[in-house]
Amino acid sequence: MIERTLVLIKPDGVQRKVTGEIITRFEKVGVKIIGMKMMWIDNDFSKKHYKEHVEKPFYPGLEAMITEGPVVAMVLEGVHVIEIIRKIVGATEPHKAAPGTIRGDYAHVSAEYANTKNMSVKNLVHASGTKQEAEAEIELWFKPEELHSYKTVHDVHTL
């Protein structure tokens, strides 16, 4: 039941200075940060992360967005963490995200509008969608020695 997931605060989230607020939302529900770093990714790394989208027509905008500034990458751990984080993050298209979610509170642009401007949707964060995706993404973004094990007060109450 205890899972790990990858979360990225994308360049638009970093540039808008909502990194701390986003991290706080994860910590408030008892999710544990076991790895975190800031990095500026290049086009080659973008192709590895978004490998399933490289041949799609929207990929160039996606690559331009993810490489336009630094990214905060985190590995989060907790019970049902993949599902919980996806709920906290909200729908991929910000205009469909519920109020109270990260995207619902901090973004609003639709894919349709972004396409008219020839840009990628600025949706602040990426969160792994499945256990398999999380495992592959964590392996891509983090070395094993960059992940840490420790106890928190939540461990005492949930384990």
N, C-alpha and C positions, 0 to 999 in steps of 0.2 A: 504493500500500500504506500510506503514512503517512496516517492519518486523524485527525480531531478528534471529540471527544464532549463532551457536557455531563454533569456530575455535580453533584448537589445533596446537601449534607448537610442533611437536613431538620431542623426544629425539635427533634424528639426526639433526634437525634444531637448537636446543639449543646447542648441542655439537659443531656444525660447526660455531657457533656465528653469525648466520644470523637473530636472533630474532628481532633486531631493524629494519633491512631492511624490513622484512616481515610486521611488524607493520606499518612502514612508508608507505608502498604501500597501505594499507587499509585506513590509515588516509588521504592520498593525494586525494582520490576520494570522500572524505567527509563522509565516514562511521564513526560512533561514537562508541567508546569503552565504554560500559556501565558496564562491569565487567571484571576483569583480575586477575589471580593469577598463581603462579607457584606451582606445586605439583608433587610428585613422586608417581605414582599409583602402586598398587599391583596387583597380579594375579586375585583376586576376583573382583576388580573394572574393570579390563580389560574385564573380562567376562560380566560384566553388560554393558559396553560401546559397545562391539563388539558382543552382544548377538546373532545377526543373523548369525554370522560366527563361533561360538564356535564349531559346529559339522563338519565344513569343514576341509579338510586336511591341508590347509595352516594356520589354526588358531594358532598352537603352535609357528610358526615363528612370527606371528603378535603380539602375547602376549609377546614374548621375546623382540621384538623391542620396544613396547610401555612402557615396564617396565624397560628398561635398563638405564634410566636416567630421569631427571625431564622433565615435560611437562609444557608449558605455555598455559593456557586455557583462552579464551576470549569470551565474548558475545558481538557481534557487532550489531548495530542497524542502519537502514536506509531504504530508498525507494528501493524496490526490492533487498534488501541486499543479500538474498540467491543466487540469480542468479548472481549478480555482483561479489560476493566473489568467486563463483565457476569459473567464467571467469578469475579472477585475479590469482587464484591458478593454473589453468591449468589441463590438463588430469591427471587422477589417475596414469597412467603409465608414468613416467617422460620422457621416450624416445619418447612418442607421444605428449608431451606437447609443445605448440607453444613457440617460443622465445618471451620473454617479460612477460611470466607468471612466477610465483614463481618456479614451478617445471621445466619449460623450461629453466630457467636461472641458477638454482642451483642443478639440479639433472638430471641424464641421464640413470640410470640403468633400464632395462626392467624386467618384471616379469619372463620371460623366463630365463634370466641370474641369477636372484636372486634364482630361483628354483634350478639351477645347483649348487649353493653354499649353498643350504638349509637355506636360510635366507629370511626375509621379504623385500619387496621393500622399499627402503629408499626414501620416497617421501615428506619428510619435514613437511607436514601439513595435517590436517583433516579439512574438512569443511562440515557442514550439507548439504544434498542434496535436502531435501524437507522441507516444513513448518512443517509437522508432525514430521519429524526426528529432526528438530531444536528444537521444543518444548520439545520433550522427552529428548534430549541430554542436553539442558539447565537445565531442572529440575534435571537431574542426577548430573551434574557438579557444579551447583550453587544453593545456598539458595536464596530466594527472597531478603533478606536484603543485599546480596552481589552485587546486581544490582542497578545502580544509574541512576537517571534522571537529566539531565542538558541541557542547551542550548549551541549550538555552532554557529559560524558565518554561517555555512552551513544550520542550521535550519531556519535562517532568509531568505535565498535565495531559499530553496526548499519547504517550507511549505506554 
